[in-house]
């Protein structure tokens, strides 16, 4: 989670418990969790509206086709039209 280890998370929780207090900490955690969920849902909706998934699929399809083109040009390299053969 965000590149934090278990020790760092524990330290953050202890500091939050000291400064925020045991009564307000559960409500704050709940609100933070809801906000994070809403942000993830909005980001997922935005990527689907922009068609990012289709573009990623198209890129993967093109990547799969590249080796066959490499083999084709290895056998018959293109010639520069400006130079005589």
GIQUI-V338230 format. One record per residue. N is the residue number from 1. RES is the residue in one small letter. SS is DSSP state (h for helix, s for strand, l for the rest). PHI is phi in whole degrees, -180 to 180 (999 if undefined). OMEGA is omega in whole degrees, -180 to 180 (999 if undefined). Layout:
BEGIN
N/RES/SS/PHI/OMEGA  N/RES/SS/PHI/OMEGA
END
This chain:
BEGIN
1/x/l/999/178  2/x/l/58/178  3/x/l/74/179  4/x/l/-102/177  5/x/l/-86/-178  6/x/h/-63/-180  7/x/h/-64/180  8/x/h/-65/179  9/x/h/-63/179  10/x/h/-63/179  11/x/h/-64/179  12/x/h/-62/179  13/x/h/-64/180  14/x/h/-66/179  15/x/h/-64/178  16/x/h/-63/179  17/x/h/-63/-179  18/x/h/-69/-174  19/x/h/-80/-176  20/x/h/-89/179  21/x/l/102/-176  22/x/h/-70/-179  23/x/h/-78/-176  24/x/h/-92/-174  25/x/h/-62/179  26/x/h/-62/178  27/x/h/-66/178  28/x/h/-65/179  29/x/h/-64/178  30/x/h/-62/179  31/x/h/-63/178  32/x/h/-65/178  33/x/h/-64/178  34/x/h/-64/179  35/x/h/-64/178  36/x/h/-65/178  37/x/h/-63/178  38/x/h/-63/178  39/x/h/-63/179  40/x/h/-64/178  41/x/h/-63/179  42/x/h/-65/179  43/x/h/-66/178  44/x/h/-65/178  45/x/h/-65/180  46/x/h/-67/180  47/x/h/-66/179  48/x/h/-72/178  49/x/h/-69/-180  50/x/h/-80/180  51/x/l/79/-178  52/x/h/-62/-179  53/x/h/-64/179  54/x/h/-67/179  55/x/h/-66/178  56/x/h/-62/179  57/x/h/-65/178  58/x/h/-62/179  59/x/h/-64/178  60/x/h/-63/177  61/x/h/-62/179  62/x/h/-65/179  63/x/h/-61/180  64/x/h/-70/-178  65/x/h/-82/-175  66/x/h/-58/-180  67/x/h/-58/179  68/x/h/-67/176  69/x/h/-69/178  70/x/h/-61/178  71/x/h/-64/-179  72/x/h/-63/-178  73/x/h/-77/177  74/x/h/-67/179  75/x/h/-74/-176  76/x/l/-135/-178  77/x/l/-66/180  78/x/l/-69/179  79/x/l/-106/177  80/x/l/-74/-176  81/x/l/-72/-177  82/x/l/-79/-177  83/x/l/-105/177  84/x/l/-74/-179  85/x/l/-91/999
END
